[in-house]
Amino acid sequence: MFKLIKNIIFGFRFKRAVKKADSLHHITHRKYMVLVINKKLEVLSKKEVKEFVRGGIFRKGTTVSDIEKRALYITL
């Protein structure tokens, strides 16, 4: 029962993140990704991800393509 409730909450949060990514893509025409960072759904543009990789936020050796493969949703 507890797992069902957690899955329902995750579904609502995922839908909200996808809507946010789509709306930002529509406004800025950038590629946006929905990622799980620190157990939270984050919406980041590909440009922001590149800056984070360059700045050392992600583990050493991680590339933008690795992060893009792990993304739950990517705008086109």
N, CA, C and O atoms as a GROMACS GRO file, in nm:
protein
  304
    1MET      N    1   0.082  -0.119   0.000
    1MET     CA    2   0.000   0.000   0.000
    1MET      C    3   0.087   0.126   0.000
    1MET      O    4   0.060   0.222  -0.072
    2PHE      N    5   0.193   0.123   0.083
    2PHE     CA    6   0.282   0.238   0.092
    2PHE      C    7   0.353   0.262  -0.041
    2PHE      O    8   0.369   0.377  -0.084
    3LYS      N    9   0.394   0.153  -0.108
    3LYS     CA   10   0.463   0.166  -0.236
    3LYS      C   11   0.368   0.222  -0.343
    3LYS      O   12   0.410   0.299  -0.429
    4LEU      N   13   0.242   0.184  -0.337
    4LEU     CA   14   0.143   0.234  -0.431
    4LEU      C   15   0.128   0.386  -0.417
    4LEU      O   16   0.123   0.458  -0.517
    5ILE      N   17   0.120   0.434  -0.294
    5ILE     CA   18   0.106   0.577  -0.269
    5ILE      C   19   0.230   0.652  -0.319
    5ILE      O   20   0.219   0.759  -0.378
    6LYS      N   21   0.350   0.595  -0.294
    6LYS     CA   22   0.473   0.658  -0.341
    6LYS      C   23   0.475   0.665  -0.494
    6LYS      O   24   0.519   0.765  -0.550
    7ASN      N   25   0.428   0.560  -0.561
    7ASN     CA   26   0.425   0.559  -0.707
    7ASN      C   27   0.326   0.661  -0.762
    7ASN      O   28   0.353   0.723  -0.864
    8ILE      N   29   0.213   0.678  -0.696
    8ILE     CA   30   0.114   0.777  -0.739
    8ILE      C   31   0.170   0.917  -0.725
    8ILE      O   32   0.154   1.000  -0.815
    9ILE      N   33   0.237   0.946  -0.613
    9ILE     CA   34   0.297   1.077  -0.591
    9ILE      C   35   0.407   1.103  -0.694
    9ILE      O   36   0.418   1.213  -0.748
   10PHE      N   37   0.490   1.000  -0.722
   10PHE     CA   38   0.595   1.015  -0.822
   10PHE      C   39   0.534   1.043  -0.960
   10PHE      O   40   0.588   1.122  -1.036
   11GLY      N   41   0.422   0.978  -0.991
   11GLY     CA   42   0.355   1.001  -1.119
   11GLY      C   43   0.309   1.144  -1.134
   11GLY      O   44   0.326   1.204  -1.240
   12PHE      N   45   0.249   1.200  -1.028
   12PHE     CA   46   0.205   1.340  -1.032
   12PHE      C   47   0.324   1.434  -1.049
   12PHE      O   48   0.317   1.528  -1.129
   13ARG      N   49   0.432   1.410  -0.976
   13ARG     CA   50   0.550   1.496  -0.986
   13ARG      C   51   0.616   1.484  -1.124
   13ARG      O   52   0.665   1.583  -1.179
   14PHE      N   53   0.615   1.363  -1.180
   14PHE     CA   54   0.673   1.342  -1.312
   14PHE      C   55   0.592   1.416  -1.419
   14PHE      O   56   0.649   1.480  -1.508
   15LYS      N   57   0.459   1.408  -1.410
   15LYS     CA   58   0.374   1.480  -1.505
   15LYS      C   59   0.398   1.630  -1.498
   15LYS      O   60   0.406   1.697  -1.601
   16ARG      N   61   0.410   1.682  -1.377
   16ARG     CA   62   0.434   1.824  -1.358
   16ARG      C   63   0.570   1.865  -1.418
   16ARG      O   64   0.582   1.971  -1.479
   17ALA      N   65   0.672   1.781  -1.398
   17ALA     CA   66   0.805   1.811  -1.451
   17ALA      C   67   0.804   1.807  -1.604
   17ALA      O   68   0.870   1.889  -1.668
   18VAL      N   69   0.731   1.712  -1.662
   18VAL     CA   70   0.723   1.703  -1.808
   18VAL      C   71   0.653   1.826  -1.865
   18VAL      O   72   0.695   1.879  -1.967
   19LYS      N   73   0.545   1.870  -1.800
   19LYS     CA   74   0.475   1.990  -1.846
   19LYS      C   75   0.566   2.112  -1.838
   19LYS      O   76   0.565   2.196  -1.928
   20LYS      N   77   0.644   2.122  -1.731
   20LYS     CA   78   0.736   2.234  -1.716
   20LYS      C   79   0.843   2.230  -1.826
   20LYS      O   80   0.875   2.334  -1.884
   21ALA      N   81   0.897   2.113  -1.853
   21ALA     CA   82   0.999   2.099  -1.957
   21ALA      C   83   0.942   2.136  -2.094
   21ALA      O   84   1.008   2.205  -2.172
   22ASP      N   85   0.821   2.090  -2.123
   22ASP     CA   86   0.759   2.121  -2.252
   22ASP      C   87   0.731   2.271  -2.266
   22ASP      O   88   0.754   2.329  -2.372
   23SER      N   89   0.682   2.333  -2.160
   23SER     CA   90   0.653   2.476  -2.168
   23SER      C   91   0.781   2.558  -2.184
   23SER      O   92   0.783   2.654  -2.261
   24LEU      N   93   0.887   2.522  -2.112
   24LEU     CA   94   1.014   2.593  -2.127
   24LEU      C   95   1.073   2.573  -2.266
   24LEU      O   96   1.132   2.665  -2.323
   25HIS      N   97   1.058   2.452  -2.321
   25HIS     CA   98   1.106   2.425  -2.456
   25HIS      C   99   1.030   2.510  -2.558
   25HIS      O  100   1.087   2.560  -2.654
   26HIS      N  101   0.902   2.524  -2.536
   26HIS     CA  102   0.818   2.603  -2.626
   26HIS      C  103   0.859   2.751  -2.624
   26HIS      O  104   0.853   2.819  -2.726
   27ILE      N  105   0.900   2.799  -2.508
   27ILE     CA  106   0.937   2.940  -2.493
   27ILE      C  107   1.078   2.966  -2.546
   27ILE      O  108   1.100   3.060  -2.622
   28THR      N  109   1.175   2.882  -2.507
   28THR     CA  110   1.316   2.910  -2.536
   28THR      C  111   1.372   2.831  -2.653
   28THR      O  112   1.480   2.865  -2.703
   29HIS      N  113   1.304   2.726  -2.698
   29HIS     CA  114   1.349   2.638  -2.806
   29HIS      C  115   1.481   2.569  -2.773
   29HIS      O  116   1.561   2.542  -2.862
   30ARG      N  117   1.503   2.540  -2.647
   30ARG     CA  118   1.619   2.463  -2.604
   30ARG      C  119   1.574   2.321  -2.573
   30ARG      O  120   1.455   2.293  -2.557
   31LYS      N  121   1.671   2.232  -2.563
   31LYS     CA  122   1.644   2.093  -2.529
   31LYS      C  123   1.643   2.081  -2.376
   31LYS      O  124   1.742   2.114  -2.311
   32TYR      N  125   1.533   2.033  -2.320
   32TYR     CA  126   1.522   2.018  -2.175
   32TYR      C  127   1.511   1.872  -2.138
   32TYR      O  128   1.458   1.791  -2.214
   33MET      N  129   1.564   1.838  -2.020
   33MET     CA  130   1.563   1.700  -1.971
   33MET      C  131   1.506   1.697  -1.830
   33MET      O  132   1.528   1.788  -1.750
   34VAL      N  133   1.433   1.590  -1.802
   34VAL     CA  134   1.385   1.565  -1.666
   34VAL      C  135   1.478   1.460  -1.607
   34VAL      O  136   1.485   1.348  -1.656
   35LEU      N  137   1.549   1.498  -1.501
   35LEU     CA  138   1.648   1.412  -1.437
   35LEU      C  139   1.613   1.391  -1.290
   35LEU      O  140   1.545   1.473  -1.228
   36VAL      N  141   1.660   1.280  -1.236
   36VAL     CA  142   1.648   1.255  -1.093
   36VAL      C  143   1.782   1.292  -1.030
   36VAL      O  144   1.883   1.225  -1.053
   37ILE      N  145   1.782   1.400  -0.951
   37ILE     CA  146   1.902   1.446  -0.884
   37ILE      C  147   1.870   1.457  -0.735
   37ILE      O  148   1.779   1.531  -0.696
   38ASN      N  149   1.944   1.384  -0.653
   38ASN     CA  150   1.922   1.381  -0.508
   38ASN      C  151   1.777   1.342  -0.475
   38ASN      O  152   1.714   1.404  -0.389
   39LYS      N  153   1.726   1.242  -0.542
   39LYS     CA  154   1.591   1.187  -0.521
   39LYS      C  155   1.480   1.287  -0.551
   39LYS      O  156   1.369   1.273  -0.501
   40LYS      N  157   1.510   1.389  -0.633
   40LYS     CA  158   1.411   1.487  -0.674
   40LYS      C  159   1.413   1.497  -0.826
   40LYS      O  160   1.516   1.476  -0.889
   41LEU      N  161   1.298   1.527  -0.883
   41LEU     CA  162   1.290   1.547  -1.027
   41LEU      C  163   1.331   1.691  -1.059
   41LEU      O  164   1.272   1.786  -1.007
   42GLU      N  165   1.431   1.706  -1.143
   42GLU     CA  166   1.481   1.837  -1.182
   42GLU      C  167   1.464   1.853  -1.332
   42GLU      O  168   1.484   1.758  -1.407
   43VAL      N  169   1.429   1.973  -1.375
   43VAL     CA  170   1.419   2.006  -1.516
   43VAL      C  171   1.537   2.096  -1.549
   43VAL      O  172   1.547   2.208  -1.498
   44LEU      N  173   1.626   2.047  -1.636
   44LEU     CA  174   1.745   2.122  -1.674
   44LEU      C  175   1.757   2.128  -1.825
   44LEU      O  176   1.722   2.033  -1.895
   45SER      N  177   1.808   2.240  -1.874
   45SER     CA  178   1.835   2.249  -2.017
   45SER      C  179   1.969   2.182  -2.045
   45SER      O  180   2.051   2.163  -1.954
   46LYS      N  181   1.991   2.148  -2.171
   46LYS     CA  182   2.116   2.084  -2.207
   46LYS      C  183   2.234   2.179  -2.183
   46LYS      O  184   2.343   2.134  -2.150
   47LYS      N  185   2.211   2.308  -2.201
   47LYS     CA  186   2.316   2.407  -2.177
   47LYS      C  187   2.355   2.409  -2.029
   47LYS      O  188   2.473   2.418  -1.995
   48GLU      N  189   2.255   2.402  -1.940
   48GLU     CA  190   2.284   2.398  -1.796
   48GLU      C  191   2.360   2.272  -1.759
   48GLU      O  192   2.450   2.276  -1.676
   49VAL      N  193   2.323   2.159  -1.820
   49VAL     CA  194   2.393   2.033  -1.792
   49VAL      C  195   2.539   2.044  -1.835
   49VAL      O  196   2.628   1.998  -1.764
   50LYS      N  197   2.563   2.104  -1.952
   50LYS     CA  198   2.700   2.122  -1.999
   50LYS      C  199   2.781   2.206  -1.901
   50LYS      O  200   2.896   2.175  -1.872
   51GLU      N  201   2.720   2.312  -1.849
   51GLU     CA  202   2.789   2.398  -1.752
   51GLU      C  203   2.817   2.323  -1.622
   51GLU      O  204   2.923   2.341  -1.562
   52PHE      N  205   2.724   2.239  -1.578
   52PHE     CA  206   2.746   2.161  -1.456
   52PHE      C  207   2.857   2.059  -1.475
   52PHE      O  208   2.938   2.039  -1.384
   53VAL      N  209   2.863   1.995  -1.591
   53VAL     CA  210   2.970   1.898  -1.618
   53VAL      C  211   3.104   1.970  -1.621
   53VAL      O  212   3.202   1.923  -1.564
   54ARG      N  213   3.108   2.085  -1.688
   54ARG     CA  214   3.231   2.163  -1.698
   54ARG      C  215   3.274   2.214  -1.561
   54ARG      O  216   3.394   2.221  -1.532
   55GLY      N  217   3.178   2.248  -1.477
   55GLY     CA  218   3.210   2.303  -1.345
   55GLY      C  219   3.244   2.198  -1.241
   55GLY      O  220   3.289   2.233  -1.132
   56GLY      N  221   3.224   2.071  -1.272
   56GLY     CA  222   3.260   1.964  -1.179
   56GLY      C  223   3.149   1.926  -1.082
   56GLY      O  224   3.176   1.864  -0.979
   57ILE      N  225   3.025   1.962  -1.113
   57ILE     CA  226   2.914   1.926  -1.025
   57ILE      C  227   2.890   1.775  -1.028
   57ILE      O  228   2.864   1.713  -0.926
   58PHE      N  229   2.899   1.718  -1.149
   58PHE     CA  230   2.881   1.574  -1.163
   58PHE      C  231   3.014   1.503  -1.143
   58PHE      O  232   3.120   1.566  -1.147
   59ARG      N  233   3.009   1.372  -1.122
   59ARG     CA  234   3.128   1.292  -1.097
   59ARG      C  235   3.226   1.303  -1.214
   59ARG      O  236   3.185   1.318  -1.329
   60LYS      N  237   3.355   1.296  -1.185
   60LYS     CA  238   3.457   1.311  -1.287
   60LYS      C  239   3.444   1.198  -1.390
   60LYS      O  240   3.427   1.081  -1.354
   61GLY      N  241   3.452   1.234  -1.517
   61GLY     CA  242   3.439   1.136  -1.624
   61GLY      C  243   3.298   1.126  -1.681
   61GLY      O  244   3.277   1.059  -1.782
   62THR      N  245   3.203   1.191  -1.618
   62THR     CA  246   3.065   1.191  -1.666
   62THR      C  247   3.053   1.290  -1.781
   62THR      O  248   3.100   1.404  -1.771
   63THR      N  249   2.990   1.247  -1.889
   63THR     CA  250   2.971   1.335  -2.004
   63THR      C  251   2.824   1.372  -2.017
   63THR      O  252   2.738   1.316  -1.949
   64VAL      N  253   2.797   1.468  -2.104
   64VAL     CA  254   2.660   1.512  -2.126
   64VAL      C  255   2.577   1.398  -2.188
   64VAL      O  256   2.459   1.384  -2.157
   65SER      N  257   2.640   1.319  -2.274
   65SER     CA  258   2.566   1.208  -2.336
   65SER      C  259   2.528   1.102  -2.233
   65SER      O  260   2.422   1.041  -2.246
   66ASP      N  261   2.612   1.079  -2.132
   66ASP     CA  262   2.578   0.985  -2.025
   66ASP      C  263   2.455   1.034  -1.948
   66ASP      O  264   2.366   0.955  -1.917
   67ILE      N  265   2.451   1.161  -1.919
   67ILE     CA  266   2.338   1.219  -1.846
   67ILE      C  267   2.213   1.215  -1.932
   67ILE      O  268   2.103   1.191  -1.882
   68GLU      N  269   2.230   1.239  -2.062
   68GLU     CA  270   2.116   1.237  -2.153
   68GLU      C  271   2.056   1.096  -2.164
   68GLU      O  272   1.935   1.082  -2.180
   69LYS      N  273   2.139   0.994  -2.155
   69LYS     CA  274   2.090   0.856  -2.160
   69LYS      C  275   2.008   0.822  -2.035
   69LYS      O  276   1.914   0.743  -2.043
   70ARG      N  277   2.043   0.880  -1.922
   70ARG     CA  278   1.975   0.851  -1.795
   70ARG      C  279   1.853   0.939  -1.772
   70ARG      O  280   1.780   0.919  -1.675
   71ALA      N  281   1.830   1.036  -1.860
   71ALA     CA  282   1.717   1.127  -1.844
   71ALA      C  283   1.586   1.051  -1.858
   71ALA      O  284   1.573   0.962  -1.942
   72LEU      N  285   1.488   1.085  -1.775
   72LEU     CA  286   1.357   1.021  -1.781
   72LEU      C  287   1.275   1.073  -1.898
   72LEU      O  288   1.193   1.000  -1.954
   73TYR      N  289   1.297   1.199  -1.935
   73TYR     CA  290   1.223   1.260  -2.044
   73TYR      C  291   1.310   1.366  -2.109
   73TYR      O  292   1.380   1.440  -2.041
   74ILE      N  293   1.306   1.371  -2.243
   74ILE     CA  294   1.384   1.470  -2.318
   74ILE      C  295   1.290   1.536  -2.418
   74ILE      O  296   1.219   1.468  -2.492
   75THR      N  297   1.289   1.668  -2.421
   75THR     CA  298   1.208   1.739  -2.519
   75THR      C  299   1.277   1.732  -2.654
   75THR      O  300   1.399   1.715  -2.661
   76LEU      N  301   1.200   1.745  -2.758
   76LEU     CA  302   1.258   1.739  -2.892
   76LEU      C  303   1.268   1.873  -2.956
   76LEU      O  304   1.315   1.884  -3.070
   0.00000   0.00000   0.00000
